[in-house]
């Protein structure tokens, strides 16, 4: 091919000769204009490209949009699919094509795809998030590549998903009791099924802490509590179940619950508590760490006066009262860690009782003082605190 190119080029550039075989003479002062046959430079360029002289190459043509992952998922109505949709812009050779725009159009279900169009990366991949519409049932979108490098008609592919509210069963680990600031001893095992009872396989969800109260029965909000939730995003196995072991209770005494959210989504507002039911646990106070006076100190009165309800609040290291903690007339947990408190009056004074068990972290006694200085020492284990009073 190279020899053909050079031979053709030499023939085209060779000066024309007259019929006598000699080149025509031109006046010495005249300018020279060499006329070449029409299309000659196109022929030269074509020969140059054919000879491998480094001319431009054509961009690969888009032959297909391949669905890499994310098709056929299940999510609750109005929520984002657990996994993103990933497609690949492919050439006829099978290689990915970068820099191509793929548009997404909802064709069934009134959902939303974000972004509505995406440009393929260096591997030819595009990734988008699909939030389903509010209706239950099958929903569809169309992905389409329409650039100048598409072969023939636009290359398109239809993707589908189903909107259904999963049924959640707490298999084990619900209702545990642990000390504030500690990890729950048992794992939380959940099983998810479709409304038809089929296990949801490879379904991704995220557990997030909820702020809850028992004042009027169990009430929770989407506001995060102070719990620590490690590795909260889980994917169900072949039987639709997933196991969670990363729940460390916060430092406040309360009932604690986890909300389940599709994919990696977060609560949309305070009333969004995810897909229920949700696992709960009770955070109990830690061991006594300090004593706090709950009554007036350094009182005075005639000898023989009884000072009523002199006592202490027993607190753990996080300042939670140690004992039955629920703010109702009945203690939520009958096994709450109540503690024994000892009262000891100085000579001449008396106390009744001399020992008491804390109630919601508080213990009190009635103290009858003698003439002169009086002291009342209140002890819990190796912790103690002293009141003073004067009898006149």
C-alpha positions as CSV (number, residue, x, y, z in Angstrom):
1,X,0.0,0.0,0.0
2,X,2.9,2.4,0.8
3,X,4.5,1.8,-2.6
4,X,1.1,2.5,-4.3
5,X,0.7,5.7,-2.4
6,X,4.1,7.0,-3.3
7,X,3.8,6.0,-7.0
8,X,0.3,7.8,-7.2
9,X,1.6,10.9,-5.4
10,X,4.6,11.1,-7.8
11,X,2.3,10.8,-10.8
12,X,0.0,13.5,-9.6
13,X,2.7,16.0,-8.9
14,X,4.7,15.3,-12.1
15,X,4.6,18.5,-14.5
16,X,2.6,18.0,-17.7
17,X,4.6,17.8,-20.9
18,X,3.7,19.0,-24.4
19,X,3.1,16.6,-27.3
20,X,6.7,17.2,-28.4
21,X,7.9,15.7,-25.2
22,X,9.3,18.9,-23.7
23,X,7.9,20.8,-20.8
24,X,6.2,24.1,-21.9
25,X,8.3,27.3,-21.3
26,X,6.9,30.2,-19.1
27,X,8.0,33.8,-19.2
28,X,10.7,34.3,-16.6
29,X,8.8,37.1,-14.8
30,X,5.5,35.4,-14.7
31,X,4.1,33.7,-11.6
32,X,3.7,30.0,-11.7
33,X,0.4,28.4,-11.0
34,X,0.2,24.6,-11.0
35,X,-3.2,23.2,-11.8
36,X,-4.1,19.8,-10.3
37,X,-7.0,17.6,-11.3
38,X,-10.2,18.0,-9.2
39,X,-10.3,15.7,-6.1
40,X,-6.6,15.2,-6.1
41,X,-6.1,16.2,-2.5
42,X,-9.0,13.9,-1.4
43,X,-7.2,11.1,-3.2
44,X,-3.9,12.0,-1.5
45,X,-5.6,12.1,1.9
46,X,-7.3,8.8,1.2
47,X,-4.0,7.3,0.2
48,X,-2.3,8.7,3.2
49,X,-4.9,7.2,5.6
50,X,-4.8,3.9,3.7
51,X,-1.0,3.9,4.0
52,X,-1.2,4.2,7.8
53,X,0.1,7.7,8.1
54,X,-1.7,8.5,11.4
55,X,-5.0,9.9,10.2
56,X,-8.1,10.3,12.5
57,X,-10.0,7.2,13.5
58,X,-13.7,6.8,13.8
59,X,-15.4,6.7,17.3
60,X,-16.8,3.3,18.3
61,X,-20.5,2.9,17.6
62,X,-22.9,2.2,20.5
63,X,-24.4,-1.2,20.0
64,X,-26.1,-1.9,23.3
65,X,-27.0,-0.7,26.8
66,X,-26.2,-3.6,29.2
67,X,-27.9,-3.8,32.6
68,X,-25.1,-4.5,35.0
69,X,-27.1,-4.5,38.3
70,X,-30.3,-3.1,40.0
71,X,-33.0,-4.5,37.7
72,X,-36.0,-6.2,39.2
73,X,-35.8,-4.9,42.8
74,X,-38.5,-4.5,45.4
75,X,-39.1,-1.5,47.6
76,X,-41.9,0.1,49.6
77,X,-44.1,2.6,47.6
78,X,-42.6,6.1,47.5
79,X,-39.1,4.9,48.6
80,X,-35.8,4.6,46.8
81,X,-34.7,1.2,45.6
82,X,-32.1,-0.4,47.9
83,X,-29.5,-0.7,45.1
84,X,-28.7,1.9,42.4
85,X,-29.3,1.1,38.7
86,X,-26.0,0.5,36.9
87,X,-25.9,0.3,33.1
88,X,-23.0,-0.1,30.6
89,X,-22.7,1.7,27.3
90,X,-21.2,-1.0,25.0
91,X,-19.7,-1.1,21.6
92,X,-20.2,-3.9,19.1
93,X,-16.8,-5.2,20.2
94,X,-18.2,-5.6,23.7
95,X,-16.0,-2.8,25.2
96,X,-17.4,0.0,27.3
97,X,-17.6,3.5,25.8
98,X,-16.9,6.5,28.0
99,X,-18.4,10.0,27.6
100,X,-21.8,8.9,26.3
101,X,-25.1,10.4,27.7
102,X,-27.8,8.0,28.8
103,X,-31.3,9.4,29.4
104,X,-33.8,7.9,31.8
105,X,-37.6,8.2,31.4
106,X,-40.3,6.9,33.8
107,X,-42.7,4.8,31.7
108,X,-44.9,3.4,34.5
109,X,-45.5,4.2,38.2
110,X,-44.8,8.0,38.4
111,X,-41.4,7.5,40.1
112,X,-38.3,9.6,39.9
113,X,-34.8,8.8,38.5
114,X,-31.9,10.9,39.7
115,X,-30.1,12.1,37.8
116,X,-32.4,12.1,34.8
117,X,-29.4,11.7,32.5
118,X,-25.9,10.5,33.2
119,X,-22.6,10.4,31.3
120,X,-20.7,7.1,31.1
121,X,-17.4,6.9,33.0
122,X,-14.1,5.5,31.7
123,X,-15.5,1.9,31.8
124,X,-18.7,3.0,30.1
125,X,-20.8,2.7,33.3
126,X,-23.6,5.0,34.4
127,X,-25.3,4.8,37.8
128,X,-28.6,6.4,38.9
129,X,-31.1,6.1,41.9
130,X,-34.7,5.2,41.3
131,X,-37.4,6.3,43.8
132,X,-40.6,4.4,43.2
133,X,-44.0,6.1,42.9
134,X,-46.6,5.9,45.6
135,X,-48.6,3.0,43.9
136,X,-48.3,-0.7,44.7
137,X,-47.3,-2.9,41.8
138,X,-44.9,-3.0,38.9
139,X,-43.1,0.2,37.8
140,X,-40.9,0.7,34.8
141,X,-38.4,3.1,33.3
142,X,-36.6,3.3,29.9
143,X,-32.9,4.1,29.5
144,X,-31.9,5.4,26.1
145,X,-28.7,6.4,24.4
146,X,-29.3,8.8,21.6
147,X,-25.9,10.3,20.7
148,X,-24.4,10.6,17.2
149,X,-22.4,7.4,17.6
150,X,-25.5,5.2,18.0
151,X,-25.9,2.6,15.3
152,X,-29.2,3.3,13.6
153,X,-32.2,3.9,15.9
154,X,-31.7,4.9,19.6
155,X,-30.4,2.1,21.8
156,X,-32.8,1.6,24.7
157,X,-33.5,-0.8,27.4
158,X,-36.5,-1.2,29.8
159,X,-36.0,-1.8,33.5
160,X,-38.6,-2.8,36.1
161,X,-39.1,-2.8,39.8
162,X,-42.0,-3.7,42.2
163,X,-43.4,-1.6,45.0
164,X,-44.5,-3.6,47.9
165,X,-44.2,-3.0,51.7
166,X,-42.0,-5.8,53.2
167,X,-43.3,-7.8,56.1
168,X,-40.7,-7.8,58.9
169,X,-40.4,-10.5,61.5
170,X,-38.1,-10.1,64.5
171,X,-36.8,-13.7,64.8
172,X,-34.7,-13.1,67.9
173,X,-32.9,-10.4,70.0
174,X,-35.9,-8.2,70.7
175,X,-36.6,-6.9,74.3
176,X,-33.1,-7.2,75.6
177,X,-32.0,-5.4,78.8
178,X,-28.4,-4.0,79.1
179,X,-26.5,-1.4,81.0
180,X,-26.2,2.1,79.4
181,X,-23.1,2.4,77.2
182,X,-22.8,-1.3,76.6
183,X,-23.4,-3.5,73.5
184,X,-26.4,-5.8,73.5
185,X,-25.3,-9.3,74.4
186,X,-27.5,-11.1,71.8
187,X,-27.7,-10.4,68.0
188,X,-30.8,-9.0,66.4
189,X,-32.2,-11.4,63.7
190,X,-34.7,-10.1,61.2
191,X,-36.6,-11.8,58.4
192,X,-38.2,-9.9,55.5
193,X,-40.8,-11.2,53.2
194,X,-43.0,-9.8,50.4
195,X,-46.7,-9.3,51.0
196,X,-47.3,-12.7,49.3
197,X,-45.0,-14.4,51.9
198,X,-42.0,-14.9,49.6
199,X,-38.6,-14.3,51.3
200,X,-36.9,-11.1,50.1
201,X,-33.5,-12.2,48.9
202,X,-30.6,-9.8,48.5
203,X,-32.7,-6.9,49.9
204,X,-30.6,-4.1,51.4
205,X,-31.8,-2.0,54.4
206,X,-30.3,0.2,57.0
207,X,-31.0,0.2,60.8
208,X,-31.1,3.6,62.5
209,X,-31.7,4.6,66.1
210,X,-35.0,6.2,67.1
211,X,-35.9,8.5,70.0
212,X,-38.6,6.6,72.0
213,X,-40.7,7.1,75.1
214,X,-43.0,5.0,77.3
215,X,-44.9,7.9,78.8
216,X,-48.0,7.0,76.8
217,X,-47.1,3.6,75.7
218,X,-44.3,3.0,73.2
219,X,-43.9,6.1,71.0
220,X,-41.0,6.7,68.7
221,X,-39.8,9.4,66.3
222,X,-37.3,9.5,63.5
223,X,-35.0,11.8,65.5
224,X,-31.8,9.8,66.2
225,X,-31.2,8.7,69.8
226,X,-27.8,8.6,71.4
227,X,-27.2,4.9,70.5
228,X,-24.2,3.7,68.5
229,X,-25.2,1.6,65.5
230,X,-22.1,0.1,63.8
231,X,-22.3,-1.4,60.3
232,X,-26.0,-0.7,60.1
233,X,-26.6,-1.5,56.4
234,X,-27.5,-5.2,55.9
235,X,-28.5,-7.4,53.0
236,X,-30.8,-10.4,53.4
237,X,-29.7,-13.9,52.6
238,X,-31.4,-16.8,50.7
239,X,-34.2,-17.1,53.4
240,X,-34.8,-13.3,53.6
241,X,-33.0,-13.0,57.0
242,X,-30.2,-10.8,58.2
243,X,-28.3,-10.6,61.5
244,X,-27.2,-7.4,63.3
245,X,-24.7,-7.3,66.1
246,X,-23.5,-3.7,66.2
247,X,-26.0,-2.1,68.7
248,X,-24.4,-0.3,71.6
249,X,-26.9,1.5,73.9
250,X,-26.5,5.2,74.5
251,X,-25.7,6.7,77.9
252,X,-29.3,7.8,78.8
253,X,-31.7,5.4,80.6
254,X,-34.7,4.7,78.3
255,X,-36.3,2.3,76.0
256,X,-34.3,2.1,72.8
257,X,-35.6,1.1,69.3
258,X,-34.2,0.7,65.8
259,X,-36.0,1.8,62.6
260,X,-35.6,-0.2,59.4
261,X,-35.2,1.9,56.2
262,X,-34.9,0.6,52.6
263,X,-31.4,0.8,51.1
264,X,-29.4,3.5,52.8
265,X,-32.2,6.0,53.1
266,X,-32.7,8.2,56.2
267,X,-35.8,9.4,57.9
268,X,-37.6,12.0,55.8
269,X,-39.1,13.7,58.9
270,X,-39.6,13.2,62.6
271,X,-42.7,11.0,62.0
272,X,-40.8,8.6,59.7
273,X,-39.9,5.6,61.8
274,X,-39.2,3.3,58.8
275,X,-40.7,0.0,58.2
276,X,-42.2,-1.6,61.4
277,X,-42.2,-3.4,63.6
278,X,-38.8,-2.6,65.0
279,X,-36.6,-4.2,67.6
280,X,-36.3,-2.5,71.0
281,X,-34.1,-2.8,74.1
282,X,-34.0,-1.3,77.6
283,X,-31.0,0.7,78.7
284,X,-30.7,0.4,82.5
285,X,-28.5,2.5,84.8
286,X,-25.0,1.5,85.5
287,X,-23.6,0.8,89.1
288,X,-23.6,3.7,91.6
289,X,-20.9,6.2,91.0
290,X,-21.9,9.2,93.1
291,X,-24.4,10.4,95.7
292,X,-26.3,13.7,95.4
293,X,-28.1,15.5,98.3
294,X,-31.8,15.9,97.6
295,X,-32.7,17.8,100.8
296,X,-31.7,21.1,102.5
297,X,-28.5,20.9,104.4
298,X,-27.4,22.7,107.7
299,X,-30.9,23.1,109.1
300,X,-31.6,24.3,112.6
301,X,-34.4,23.5,115.1
302,X,-35.2,22.7,118.7
303,X,-33.7,19.5,120.0
304,X,-36.0,16.6,119.3
305,X,-37.1,18.1,116.0
306,X,-37.6,15.5,113.2
307,X,-36.3,16.6,109.8
308,X,-38.5,14.8,107.3
309,X,-37.3,13.1,104.1
310,X,-33.6,13.7,104.3
311,X,-32.0,11.7,101.5
312,X,-29.9,11.2,98.4
313,X,-30.1,10.5,94.8
314,X,-27.8,7.6,93.7
315,X,-26.4,8.2,90.2
316,X,-24.3,6.1,87.8
317,X,-21.3,7.5,85.9
318,X,-23.6,9.1,83.3
319,X,-25.7,10.8,86.0
320,X,-28.6,8.5,85.6
321,X,-30.5,7.8,88.8
322,X,-29.8,4.2,89.8
323,X,-33.0,2.3,90.3
324,X,-36.5,2.0,88.8
325,X,-36.4,4.8,86.2
326,X,-39.6,4.9,84.3
327,X,-41.6,8.2,84.8
328,X,-44.9,6.4,85.7
329,X,-46.4,5.0,88.8
330,X,-45.2,1.5,87.8
331,X,-41.7,0.5,87.2
332,X,-41.2,-0.6,83.6
333,X,-38.6,-3.2,84.5
334,X,-39.2,-5.1,87.8
335,X,-35.6,-6.2,87.8
336,X,-34.3,-2.6,87.8
337,X,-31.0,-2.4,89.8
338,X,-32.3,-0.9,93.1
339,X,-29.5,-0.4,95.7
340,X,-29.4,-0.5,99.5
341,X,-28.7,2.8,101.3
342,X,-27.6,3.1,105.0
343,X,-28.4,6.1,107.2
344,X,-26.3,6.7,110.4
345,X,-26.9,9.6,112.8
346,X,-24.4,11.1,115.2
347,X,-24.7,10.6,119.0
348,X,-28.0,11.7,120.3
349,X,-29.8,11.7,117.0
350,X,-32.0,9.0,115.5
351,X,-33.1,7.9,112.0
352,X,-36.0,5.9,110.7
353,X,-35.4,3.8,108.8
354,X,-31.7,3.1,109.1
355,X,-31.7,1.3,105.7
356,X,-33.8,1.8,102.5
357,X,-33.9,0.7,99.0
358,X,-33.8,3.3,96.3
359,X,-37.0,4.1,94.4
360,X,-36.2,5.7,91.0
361,X,-32.7,6.3,92.4
362,X,-33.8,8.1,95.6
363,X,-33.7,7.0,99.2
364,X,-34.9,9.0,102.2
365,X,-35.2,8.9,106.0
366,X,-36.6,11.0,108.9
367,X,-33.9,12.4,111.1
368,X,-34.5,13.4,114.7
369,X,-31.8,15.8,115.9
370,X,-30.2,16.2,119.4
371,X,-28.9,19.4,121.1
372,X,-25.9,20.9,119.5
373,X,-24.2,19.8,116.2
374,X,-25.6,16.8,114.5
375,X,-24.5,14.8,111.5
376,X,-26.2,12.3,109.2
377,X,-24.0,10.0,107.1
378,X,-25.6,8.3,104.1
379,X,-23.7,5.4,102.5
380,X,-24.0,3.2,99.4
381,X,-21.1,0.7,99.3
382,X,-17.9,2.8,99.5
383,X,-19.7,6.0,98.6
384,X,-20.9,8.4,101.4
385,X,-22.3,11.9,101.9
386,X,-22.9,13.9,105.1
387,X,-25.7,16.3,106.2
388,X,-25.2,18.7,109.1
389,X,-27.9,20.2,111.5
390,X,-28.0,22.1,114.7
391,X,-30.3,21.3,117.7
392,X,-31.1,24.3,119.9
